Amino acid sequence: MILKIERLDHHGRGIAHSDGKIVFVENALEGESIRVEFTKVTSKYIEARVVDYIEKSNKRTKSKCPIYEECGGCHLRHMSYEDTLSFKRKKLREIMNKYAGVDTEIDIIESPEKRYYRNKIELKVKDGIVGFYKKGTHDIVEMDRCFNAHEAINALLLNMNLFHLKNAEVTIKCNYNSELLIIISTDEKPDIEIEKLREKHKIVGIILNGKTLFGTDNFIELMDTFFFKESYNSFFQVNRSVNKILFDIVKSSIDENDTVLDLCCGVGTLGIVASTKAKEVFGIEIVENAIKDALINARMNKRDNIKFVLGDAFTKIEHVKKKINTIIIDPPRSGISEKGIKNILNVSPQKIIYIACDPITLARDLKILKSKYDIKSIMGLDMFPYTYHCESITVLERK
Ligand SMILES: C[S@@+](CC[C@H](N)C(=O)[O-])C[C@H]1O[C@@H](n2cnc3c(N)ncnc32)[C@H](O)[C@@H]1O
């Protein structure tokens, strides 16, 4: 069947129609005529894969990644980088319009590093094959190099055989100094050749099923002029160069007299940055290791005007006694809970700085917040180049 692609959806898939049903086609661009094969047919939609291109868009580029077409890690490598940014600008604008009722142009700050930008990858090992999931499946696409991953991670990928894993999940984290933390979940008792691995790579820790098998369970990350202890299960932004830009925007949005609440603070990064300008900062985070890291990070960066508390940020706000005039919030993909929104509105800070990795939940939350707040700015940040994902930072001011 030959389909004409009408436009792209927010996952970068081509949209066409067949017999009145919407059809999603991966690796398709607007205007292209494509011979497709249906891979999934439901009562509401159809998914299809490209058999061949009858008429290609002149905007199509050829990805240099040999496994791009199969691999589920990237979605937009058949576009130029500039076109991926246009796609994200349009996507953010459409989502804000549809879910928040806000119509505004949204600029995207590009990633200074377009390749090898990720300091963390999550691999699957199935029957001894190491790789990522294939697009839309739980099959593995074998891989020994990823265009997104830091070069120190790519170097390790060439020696994954030394882990002797058959079925496992492996996360590899890398810091500014190319040191590696390796986190393995498996039912097996692997006979890992640690010394051979250490001869070739700066491995500081191997954590097997939550227990430290070798070295330590954390490392130090350097961002801008700040040092951060990062435990193996603490969150850290994956793209260092864009995280630095985020730091600069947060810092420029803070005033000297601000008393700041940093909700979902992770290892304390944004709160610590804010504390270099603000009067006082309080951070709340739900992961115990992350909050322990945050306490150490405050000391390591010589910040004595910041305190951290363990707990559910969305309910713990109720117990904050200080008069807060600025909230920084960087929630997980699910956004702010209903209770969280209610509590934030009760605290009624003058300013809210909302960092989001999911524009749909951001828009949902802005729709409520905008009854009491004006949106001063919304900016996209290309934290995840060549994927459909987009980070953003929104600054709100009380009406
Ligand atoms: C997107 S990360 C942001 C972390 C940090 N602001 C940063 O930039 O590195 C979201 C963080 O929220 C934490 N989190 C998730 N749900 C939470 C909750 N209900 N209360 C507090 N923290 C939560 C996660 O553990 C994670 O550290």
Ligand as a Chemical Component Dictionary entry (heavy atoms), coordinates in Angstrom:
data_LIG
# 
_chem_comp.id                   LIG 
_chem_comp.type                 NON-POLYMER 
_chem_comp.pdbx_formal_charge   0 
_chem_comp.three_letter_code    LIG 
# 
loop_
_chem_comp_atom.comp_id 
_chem_comp_atom.atom_id 
_chem_comp_atom.alt_atom_id 
_chem_comp_atom.type_symbol 
_chem_comp_atom.charge 
_chem_comp_atom.model_Cartn_x 
_chem_comp_atom.model_Cartn_y 
_chem_comp_atom.model_Cartn_z 
_chem_comp_atom.pdbx_ordinal 
LIG C1  C1  C 0  13.808 15.405 36.639 1  
LIG S1  S1  S 1  14.599 14.987 38.153 2  
LIG C2  C2  C 0  15.238 16.543 38.666 3  
LIG C3  C3  C 0  16.342 16.507 39.683 4  
LIG C4  C4  C 0  17.150 17.795 39.861 5  
LIG N1  N1  N 0  16.324 18.952 39.933 6  
LIG C5  C5  C 0  18.198 17.937 38.799 7  
LIG O1  O1  O 0  18.108 18.861 37.986 8  
LIG O2  O2  O -1 19.135 17.125 38.756 9  
LIG C6  C6  C 0  13.228 14.684 39.166 10 
LIG C7  C7  C 0  13.583 14.330 40.593 11 
LIG O3  O3  O 0  12.369 14.253 41.341 12 
LIG C8  C8  C 0  12.469 13.206 42.272 13 
LIG N2  N2  N 0  11.087 12.906 42.663 14 
LIG C9  C9  C 0  10.157 12.175 42.011 15 
LIG N3  N3  N 0  8.973  12.210 42.658 16 
LIG C10 C10 C 0  9.173  12.996 43.752 17 
LIG C11 C11 C 0  8.323  13.407 44.823 18 
LIG N4  N4  N 0  7.046  13.028 44.882 19 
LIG N5  N5  N 0  8.852  14.201 45.772 20 
LIG C12 C12 C 0  10.142 14.572 45.722 21 
LIG N6  N6  N 0  10.982 14.221 44.745 22 
LIG C13 C13 C 0  10.500 13.438 43.768 23 
LIG C14 C14 C 0  13.245 12.149 41.539 24 
LIG O4  O4  O 0  13.833 11.228 42.429 25 
LIG C15 C15 C 0  14.288 13.003 40.793 26 
LIG O5  O5  O 0  15.442 13.189 41.566 27 
# 
loop_
_chem_comp_bond.comp_id 
_chem_comp_bond.atom_id_1 
_chem_comp_bond.atom_id_2 
_chem_comp_bond.value_order 
_chem_comp_bond.pdbx_ordinal 
LIG C1  S1  SING 1  
LIG S1  C2  SING 2  
LIG S1  C6  SING 3  
LIG C2  C3  SING 4  
LIG C3  C4  SING 5  
LIG C4  N1  SING 6  
LIG C4  C5  SING 7  
LIG C5  O1  DOUB 8  
LIG C5  O2  SING 9  
LIG C6  C7  SING 10 
LIG C7  O3  SING 11 
LIG C7  C15 SING 12 
LIG O3  C8  SING 13 
LIG C8  N2  SING 14 
LIG C8  C14 SING 15 
LIG N2  C9  SING 16 
LIG N2  C13 SING 17 
LIG C9  N3  DOUB 18 
LIG N3  C10 SING 19 
LIG C10 C11 SING 20 
LIG C10 C13 DOUB 21 
LIG C11 N4  SING 22 
LIG C11 N5  DOUB 23 
LIG N5  C12 SING 24 
LIG C12 N6  DOUB 25 
LIG N6  C13 SING 26 
LIG C14 O4  SING 27 
LIG C14 C15 SING 28 
LIG C15 O5  SING 29 
# 
